[in-house]
């Protein structure tokens, strides 16, 4: 079997049908859908079971007590039979025609295939387009260590399943930013990457998602996610080889992204100096980093505001950016 689509399901009854329909094509062979009902308390489990009853040759549903996204993904990948894995969040969907193109791309010659994704709001309006990788074609991490500076998303990639089974790498349970903790570790075991450069993934930016909710304190978990990734590279003896890329990865996610997110919600949060001070302790000489020096002007401005603890200004700037991009609608 070529492909296993792993879909964690938790209280997404409203969106689950569209998700399943986007990966259902009875005319396609060599793929399966492994849906993991992670202790849903709404009608998601019933809806998933109904789809499995209609398409028993394609869909399997596994029901577990609630353990979080990482736990559900791990459950799915351990039950998967495909040579490759695609993680699809249950409020997202694949673009029309993507499934057939994905199956056609799986020739067995790469370990990680990267593709593009489009962010949409609940009305279906496009909010942004993100390329899976800046490097074209086939490459190795030695050819393109800059991959570590790019978005460490699990969902816009095709993963050779043996990367998980042979390395023992799994998603952490009940940790926000589980992709950041996991994807850079998997890169250590991948030999060949391929940029497939296709717009296959539609990411729903929900107004009630955990990344925009009031649970500010859980943003502290990004420190654990970053440290998990960095420690794995140290243990593998490859940290210094990609020092600049890993230093920038930590800066972008722990300082720029996390501080922007927290400042938007509460610019007086004590978490903000904690995030900054922890990073500076790990990387006191980060200003020498060539990726930092090459950052766009907007990012340099935000970084200076954060380092000077001007979090009210960060909030104002990010709120303006959100209005310009139409995210509030």
N, C-alpha and C positions, 0 to 999 in steps of 0.2 A: 504494500500500500504506500502510495506516495505521500499523502498529507493527512495530518490530524488537525482539525480546527478545534482548539480548546476554548470553551466559552464559560467563564465563571458567571453564575447567576445569583444575584441577591437583590430582591425587592425592585425588580425592573419590569413589572408586568406591562407597563405602558409602552415600553420600547422593545420588548423581547421579540414580538412577532416580526418587526422590520429587520431585526438582527438576524433571526433564523432565515427569513426569506432571502436575505442577501447572500447566503452561503448554501442555499438549497438549489440543486440542479440535478434531478434524477437521471439526466442524460450523461452526466459526468461520472466517470469511474475512478477508482483508486483514491478515494478520500472518505473521511468520516468526520462526524461532528461529535465531540465529547463535551456535553454540557454538565457542569457541576453545580447543582442546586445547593448553595452554601447556606442552608438553614433559612430560606426566605420565609417571611411571615405574611406576605401578600399572596396573590394568585400566580406568582412566577413559576412555582414548582408544578402546579396543575397545567399551566400553559406549556411548559417544557415537556411534560409527560404526554400531552396531547400531540405535540409535534413528533415525538418519538413514536407514538402509536401510528401516526400517518406515514412515517418514513423509517420503519424499523431497520432497514438495511443501511441507513446512513447515520441515524442519530442514536446515541446512547446517553442516558441521563444517570448521573451518579448523585445521590443525595447524602449530604454530610451535615453534621452540626455546624453552626456558624463558626468559621475560623479565620475569616478575612480573605482578601483577594489573593495574597501569596499562597495561603493554604489551598484555596480552590484551584489555582493554577497548578500547584504541585500535584494535587490529586488527579487532575486531568492529564498532565504529562506522564504520570506514572501508569495511567491506564491506556495511554495512546499506543497505537500500532503503526502509525505512519513513519516514514523515513524522515519527514520534516514536520515541524510544528508551526502553527500560526495561532497566536493568542489574539482572540477577538473579545473585547469587552462587550457586555450584553446590552449596553445602551448605545453602542456604536454599530456600524455596519460596513460591509464592503461596497465599493462602487459597482454599478451595473456592469456585468461582464467580467468582473475582476477574477472570480473563481476559476473560470476556464483559462484565463491568461496565467494565473498563478500555477495551475497544474501543468500547463505547457512549459513553464519556465523551469520545472524541477527535473533537471537532467542528471542530478547527482554529483555535479562537479564543483559545487561550492558548499561551504559550511554555514555561511550566513548570507542571506539575500536581503538587501535593503530596498525599500520602496517609499514613495511619497504619501503624505496624508493631507487631507483637507479638514479644517475645523469648521463646523457648522453650528448654528444655534438651533433652538427647539422649533423654530419656524422653517428650518432648512436653508436659511441664508448663509452664504459662505463668509466666514470670518477671517480666514487666513489659509495660506498654503505653505507647507513645509516640505522641503526636499529631504529624502532619506539620507543622502550623502552628497558631499561636494565633489567627490572623486568619481570619475566615470569608469565603467567597465569592471574588470576583475583586478583585485589588488590584495596584498597582504598587509598586516599591521605594520610591518617594517617599512613597506612602501608608503603607507599613509597613516602614521600615528595620529594625525589630526582627527581621525575618527573618534578618538577619546574626547575631543572637544565638541563633538556634535551631539545632538539630542540622544540620550541613552534610553530610548523608548523600546519596550519589548514588543509592542503591538505592530509596528510597521516593519517587521522583519520576519523572514522565514528562517527557522532555526533547524539545523540538522539535529535530530533528537538525541543522537549519541553524544552531543556536547554536554547534555545534562546527565545522561546515564553513565558515561565514562568518567566524568569529572566529579560527580556528586554535588554539583552546584544546584541549589534550589532557591526559590524566592523565600525571603524571610516572612514568617507569620506575623500578622497584626502590626506591620510597620508601614507607616506612610513612606512614600518614595522608594518602594520596593524595586522598581526598575533601576534606579540609580545604584542601589546596593547590589544588583544582580548582573546587569548587562555588561559593565566593565570587567567583571570576573569571568563571564563567559568568553569574552574576547581573548582571554589568555589561552584558550584551548582551540580557537578557530584558526585554521591555516589559510583558507581562501575565502575572501569576501567578494560579493558581486553587487554592484549597484544596478538594480533592475529598472530604476527611474520611471516607474509607472504610478499613476495616482489611484492606488487601489483602496485606500483606507479612508473612511469618513468618520471623523471623531466628533462626537456630540459634546459641545461645551454647555453643560447644564448649569442653571442658576443655583441649584442646591448641591453642587458637587462638593467633595471634601476640600478641593483646592480653593473654593470661594466661601466656605462656611465660616462660622464663628469659632471654630475649635482652634484658636490661635496656638495654644500651648503645644499641640501636636506637631507644629512646624519645627520644634526642637529635634524631632526624630531625624531630620535631614543630617544632623551631625553623625548619628549612628550609621546612616546609609553611606555617607561619604567615607567614614572611617572603615566600614566594611570593605568597600571597594579598594581603598588605598592599602589596607593591610594585606589583602589578597595579592596585590602586585608586589608588595615587599616580600611576602613569603615565597613568591615565585622567583625572586631574585631579579625582577625586571623593572623595579620602580625607577631606578636612576636612568635607565634607557629611555623612559617616557616621562621623566620628571616634569618637564615643562607642560606637557599635555595634561598630566594628572593634577598639577598645581592649578592650572586654568580651569579644569573640570570642577574642582572643589570651589574655586572662587566664584565661578558663574552660578553654580547651584546653591551653595551655602550662603554666599554673601549677596550677590546681585539679585538672584531670583527670590530666595527665601525672605530676605529683608524687604524687598519691594512688596511681596505678598503680605507680610505682617504689618508693614507700615501703612498699607492701605486700610487695614482693619483697625489698627491701634498704634499710632506712632509713638505712644508712651510705653509700649510693652517692654518689660525687662528682658524679653527674649532677644530683642534687637542687638543690644551690646553683647549679649552672650554669643550670638552667632558670629559677630565680627571678631570678638576677642579670641574665640576658639580657633578661627581661621588664622589669625595673625600669629597665634602660638605655633601652629603647624607650619606656616609658610611666612616667616618674617621678611623674607627678601623677595616677595612676589612681584614687586615693581620692576625687577629686572627681567621678568618673563616676557619673551617676544610676543606671545599671544595677548598679553595685557596691553602692551604698547601699541598693538595693532587693532585694539577694540574700536568700534564705531564711536563717534563723538557722544552719542546719547548714552552709551554704556559708561564711557569715561566720566561724564557728568554725574550720572547716578552713583558711580563708585565713589567719587569724591564727596558727594553729599553723605553717603553712608559712612565713610571713614571719619568724617567730621561730626558724625552723630546728628546730622540735621534731618531728622526723620519726618518732621512736619513738611519740609520741602520735598522729600521723597514722595510722601503721600500726595501732595498737590500735583507733582509732575506725573505720577502714575495715573491719577484720576483724570488728568487732562488727556493722557495717552489713551485711556480706555474710552473716553468720550469720542475722541477722534476716530478710533477704530470701530466704534459702534458696538462695543461689547455690552454696554448697559442695556441695549435693546434686545 
